[in-house]
């Protein structure tokens, strides 16, 4: 009977298989998974924030030149408040997605995607435990990237 390392979100990780159920069921043999890494897809929010900031700056310069002293204080306060409010709104309405990726049979695959970073890290931790349990020798640990991460952690401590 295989040992289960993670069972949640339609994912089952055992000591020899990663299985995911969803729109299209997928199953990967742990021996074939290599180069496990986490990617973050938060680029669109940064571009929108940059454009909104540029437009707010141009609008503020025009408004300050067209208004008198009392209006300039209002415009300055509005500009100073708009940047943090825009940033917060973008984070709420367009959160970046985190992807757990690997290479399987020479091709890049996305194993798990979520907007919650902790969920992605839990799946990754389950995979790392399964890699450790199924590793028969040091070469398997090197291919999964676990030995390198463990070496880095030891060098930091």
C-alpha positions as CSV (number, residue, x, y, z in Angstrom):
1,X,0.0,0.0,0.0
2,X,1.5,3.4,-1.0
3,X,2.1,6.1,1.5
4,X,0.0,9.2,0.9
5,X,1.9,12.5,1.4
6,X,-0.8,15.0,0.3
7,X,-4.5,14.6,-0.5
8,X,-6.4,17.8,-1.0
9,X,-7.6,20.2,-3.8
10,X,-8.2,17.2,-6.1
11,X,-4.5,16.2,-5.8
12,X,-3.1,12.9,-4.5
13,X,0.6,12.6,-3.9
14,X,2.0,9.1,-3.0
15,X,5.5,7.8,-2.8
16,X,5.5,7.0,-6.5
17,X,2.7,9.0,-8.2
18,X,1.4,12.6,-8.5
19,X,-2.3,12.5,-9.6
20,X,-4.6,15.5,-10.2
21,X,-8.3,15.5,-11.0
22,X,-10.0,18.5,-12.6
23,X,-11.1,19.3,-16.1
24,X,-8.5,16.9,-17.4
25,X,-7.1,14.2,-15.1
26,X,-3.3,13.9,-15.0
27,X,-1.0,11.4,-13.5
28,X,2.8,11.7,-13.3
29,X,5.3,9.1,-12.1
30,X,7.6,10.8,-9.5
31,X,10.7,9.2,-11.2
32,X,10.0,11.4,-14.3
33,X,9.5,14.7,-12.5
34,X,12.5,17.0,-12.5
35,X,13.3,20.6,-11.9
36,X,10.5,21.3,-9.5
37,X,10.0,25.1,-9.0
38,X,7.4,27.8,-8.2
39,X,6.6,30.6,-10.6
40,X,4.6,33.8,-9.9
41,X,2.4,35.4,-12.5
42,X,1.8,38.9,-11.1
43,X,3.0,40.9,-14.1
44,X,-0.4,42.4,-15.4
45,X,-1.1,44.1,-12.0
46,X,2.3,45.9,-12.1
47,X,1.7,47.2,-15.6
48,X,-1.7,48.5,-14.8
49,X,-0.4,50.1,-11.6
50,X,2.4,51.8,-13.6
51,X,-0.1,53.2,-16.2
52,X,-2.5,54.4,-13.5
53,X,0.3,56.1,-11.6
54,X,1.5,57.8,-14.8
55,X,-2.0,59.0,-15.6
56,X,-2.5,60.3,-12.1
57,X,0.7,62.2,-12.2
58,X,-0.1,63.8,-15.5
59,X,-3.6,64.7,-14.3
60,X,-2.2,66.2,-11.1
61,X,0.3,68.4,-12.9
62,X,-2.4,69.7,-15.2
63,X,-4.8,70.2,-12.3
64,X,-2.2,72.0,-10.1
65,X,-1.4,74.4,-13.0
66,X,-5.1,75.2,-13.5
67,X,-6.2,75.7,-9.9
68,X,-5.5,78.2,-7.3
69,X,-3.7,77.6,-4.0
70,X,-6.7,76.1,-2.1
71,X,-7.4,73.7,-5.0
72,X,-3.8,72.7,-5.2
73,X,-4.0,71.3,-1.7
74,X,-7.0,69.2,-2.6
75,X,-5.3,67.9,-5.7
76,X,-2.2,67.0,-3.8
77,X,-4.1,65.2,-1.2
78,X,-6.1,63.3,-3.9
79,X,-2.8,62.2,-5.6
80,X,-1.3,61.1,-2.4
81,X,-4.3,59.0,-1.5
82,X,-4.9,57.5,-4.9
83,X,-1.6,55.6,-5.1
84,X,-2.1,53.3,-2.1
85,X,-5.8,52.9,-2.8
86,X,-5.1,51.9,-6.4
87,X,-2.4,49.5,-5.3
88,X,-4.8,47.8,-2.8
89,X,-7.6,47.6,-5.3
90,X,-5.3,45.9,-7.9
91,X,-4.2,43.4,-5.3
92,X,-7.8,42.5,-4.4
93,X,-9.3,42.4,-7.9
94,X,-6.4,40.9,-9.8
95,X,-4.3,38.6,-7.5
96,X,-1.3,37.0,-9.1
97,X,-1.3,33.3,-9.6
98,X,1.4,30.9,-8.2
99,X,2.3,27.9,-10.4
100,X,4.1,24.8,-9.3
101,X,6.0,23.7,-12.4
102,X,8.3,20.8,-13.2
103,X,9.7,19.0,-16.2
104,X,8.2,15.6,-17.1
105,X,9.6,13.6,-20.0
106,X,11.5,16.6,-21.3
107,X,8.5,18.9,-21.4
108,X,7.4,21.6,-19.0
109,X,4.3,20.9,-17.0
110,X,2.2,22.9,-14.5
111,X,1.4,20.6,-11.6
112,X,-0.7,23.0,-9.5
113,X,-2.0,26.6,-9.8
114,X,-3.5,28.8,-7.1
115,X,-3.7,32.4,-6.0
116,X,-3.0,31.2,-2.5
117,X,0.8,31.0,-2.0
118,X,0.4,28.7,1.1
119,X,-1.6,26.1,-0.9
120,X,1.1,25.9,-3.5
121,X,3.8,25.5,-0.9
122,X,1.8,22.7,0.8
123,X,1.6,20.8,-2.5
124,X,5.3,21.4,-3.0
125,X,6.2,20.2,0.5
126,X,4.2,17.0,-0.1
127,X,6.0,16.5,-3.4
128,X,9.4,17.0,-1.7
129,X,8.5,14.5,1.0
130,X,7.4,12.0,-1.6
131,X,10.7,12.6,-3.5
132,X,12.6,11.9,-0.3
133,X,10.7,8.8,0.5
134,X,11.1,7.3,-3.0
135,X,14.7,8.3,-3.4
136,X,16.8,5.2,-3.5
137,X,20.1,7.0,-3.9
138,X,21.7,10.5,-3.9
139,X,21.4,10.8,-7.7
140,X,17.6,10.8,-7.4
141,X,17.8,13.6,-4.8
142,X,20.0,15.6,-7.1
143,X,17.6,15.3,-10.0
144,X,14.6,16.5,-7.9
145,X,16.6,19.5,-6.7
146,X,16.1,18.5,-3.1
147,X,19.8,18.0,-2.4
148,X,20.7,21.5,-3.7
149,X,18.0,23.2,-1.6
150,X,19.1,21.2,1.5
151,X,22.7,22.3,0.9
152,X,21.7,25.9,0.6
153,X,19.7,25.7,3.8
154,X,22.6,24.1,5.6
155,X,25.0,26.9,4.3
156,X,22.6,29.5,5.6
157,X,22.4,28.0,9.1
